Amino acid sequence: MIQKSIAINECTFEDIKTLQEISYNTFHETFAHMNSEENMKAYLEKAFNTRRLEEELSNPSSTFYFIYCNEELAGYLKINVNEAQTEDMGEEALEIERIYIREEFQKKGLGNHLLNKGLEVAKDRNKKKIWLGVWEDNVGAIHFYNKVGFVKVGTHSFYMGDEKQTDFIMIKTIE
């Protein structure tokens, strides 16, 4: 068995082009086969354009982390607190807005590493719960989150281009 080295580093403004590339790639790999080409293109251009990513990176209530496997960029995590959360979950909550892993690195435990990073940050900031939204059709992700202790508590709308989709809101209490 080959030993794998894992590193998680906080993203900076110097990483914006890399963040944009991995955002496009991982989102497209994960969701393109379940959405129209037009809606996928519209979403990618809106969510991951340079100006939008600059705004997100400059927000002190949002943080991005890259994960590397054997020194190769494998994915990233985006967390939000306070007003940066996509739903008002209060001061005691931390949102995991994105855990995106490149296809060739999936099923290697990297999602767990990023989730643990989110939990570590939440504990460091004295948060009582961690939450996320996951598309109702993303069965694999829902199974993963259930397995690690998240519970569905509601739903919210997510727009993929002009198509309204439903995300499950899932919460885990921090112990």
C-alpha positions in Angstrom: 0.0 0.0 0.0 1.3 3.4 -1.0 1.5 6.0 1.8 -0.3 9.2 1.0 0.7 12.6 2.4 -2.1 15.0 3.1 -1.7 18.7 3.5 -4.4 21.4 4.1 -3.5 25.0 3.4 -5.5 28.2 3.7 -6.1 29.9 0.3 -4.9 33.5 -0.3 -5.5 36.0 -3.1 -2.4 34.6 -4.9 -4.4 31.4 -5.2 -7.4 32.9 -7.0 -6.7 31.4 -10.4 -6.1 28.0 -9.0 -9.2 28.3 -6.8 -11.2 29.3 -9.9 -9.9 26.3 -11.9 -10.5 23.7 -9.3 -14.0 25.2 -8.6 -15.0 24.9 -12.2 -13.5 21.4 -12.6 -14.9 19.8 -9.5 -18.3 21.3 -9.8 -18.5 20.3 -13.4 -17.3 16.8 -12.7 -19.8 16.3 -10.0 -22.9 17.8 -11.4 -22.7 18.2 -15.2 -24.3 14.8 -15.9 -27.3 15.8 -13.9 -27.9 19.3 -15.3 -28.4 20.9 -18.6 -25.3 22.3 -20.3 -26.9 25.8 -20.3 -27.7 25.8 -16.6 -24.3 24.4 -15.8 -22.6 27.2 -17.8 -24.7 29.9 -16.3 -24.0 28.7 -12.7 -20.3 28.3 -13.3 -20.0 31.8 -14.7 -22.0 33.3 -11.9 -20.5 31.4 -8.9 -16.9 31.2 -9.9 -16.1 34.3 -11.8 -13.0 36.2 -10.7 -14.8 39.1 -9.1 -17.1 36.8 -7.1 -14.1 34.8 -5.8 -12.2 37.9 -4.9 -15.2 39.1 -2.8 -15.4 35.7 -1.1 -11.7 35.6 -0.4 -11.7 39.1 1.0 -14.6 38.4 3.4 -13.2 37.9 6.9 -16.2 35.6 7.6 -15.3 33.2 4.8 -12.2 31.0 4.5 -11.0 28.6 1.8 -8.7 25.7 2.3 -6.9 23.6 -0.4 -6.3 19.9 0.3 -3.2 18.3 -1.3 -2.7 14.6 -1.7 1.0 13.6 -2.3 1.6 17.3 -3.1 -1.1 17.4 -5.8 -4.1 19.7 -5.4 -7.1 17.4 -4.8 -9.9 19.7 -3.7 -11.0 22.4 -1.4 -13.2 23.5 1.5 -15.1 26.8 1.9 -16.5 27.7 5.3 -18.6 30.6 6.4 -19.5 32.2 9.7 -21.6 35.1 10.8 -23.2 37.1 7.9 -21.3 35.1 5.3 -23.5 32.0 5.9 -25.9 31.4 3.1 -28.8 30.9 5.6 -29.1 32.8 8.9 -28.2 30.0 11.3 -27.0 32.3 14.1 -23.7 33.2 15.8 -23.2 29.7 17.2 -23.0 28.1 13.7 -20.4 27.5 11.1 -21.4 26.6 7.5 -19.5 24.3 5.3 -20.5 25.8 1.9 -18.3 23.7 -0.2 -16.4 20.4 0.0 -15.2 19.7 -3.5 -12.9 16.9 -4.4 -11.5 16.2 -7.8 -12.9 13.0 -9.3 -9.6 11.1 -9.3 -9.2 11.8 -5.5 -12.7 10.8 -4.4 -13.2 7.8 -2.1 -9.8 8.3 -0.6 -10.9 9.9 2.7 -10.1 13.4 1.7 -13.7 14.6 2.3 -13.2 13.4 5.9 -10.0 15.5 6.2 -11.8 18.6 5.0 -14.8 17.9 7.2 -12.4 17.5 10.2 -10.8 20.8 9.2 -14.2 22.5 9.3 -14.9 21.0 12.7 -11.5 22.1 14.0 -12.2 25.7 12.9 -15.7 25.6 14.4 -14.3 24.4 17.7 -11.5 27.1 17.6 -14.2 29.7 17.1 -16.4 28.3 19.9 -19.2 27.3 17.5 -21.9 24.9 18.8 -23.0 23.5 15.4 -21.8 23.0 11.9 -24.2 22.9 9.0 -24.3 22.5 5.2 -26.7 22.4 2.3 -26.5 19.3 0.0 -28.5 18.8 -3.2 -31.3 16.3 -2.6 -30.1 14.3 -5.7 -26.5 14.0 -4.4 -27.2 10.7 -2.7 -23.5 9.8 -2.1 -22.9 13.1 -0.3 -26.1 12.7 1.8 -25.0 9.2 2.8 -21.6 10.5 3.7 -22.9 13.3 5.9 -25.4 11.0 7.6 -22.6 8.6 8.4 -20.5 11.3 10.1 -23.4 12.6 12.2 -25.3 15.2 10.2 -29.0 15.2 10.5 -31.5 16.8 8.0 -33.4 19.6 9.6 -34.9 21.4 6.6 -34.5 22.5 3.0 -33.7 25.6 1.0 -33.7 26.5 -2.7 -30.6 26.5 -4.8 -30.6 27.8 -8.4 -28.7 26.0 -11.1 -29.0 28.6 -13.9 -32.8 29.0 -14.2 -33.7 25.7 -12.6 -34.8 25.7 -9.0 -33.4 22.8 -7.0 -33.8 21.7 -3.4 -30.9 21.4 -1.0 -31.3 19.5 2.3 -30.0 21.5 5.2 -28.1 19.2 7.5 -26.7 20.0 10.9 -24.2 18.4 13.3 -23.9 19.4 16.9 -20.3 19.9 18.0 -19.4 18.1 21.2 
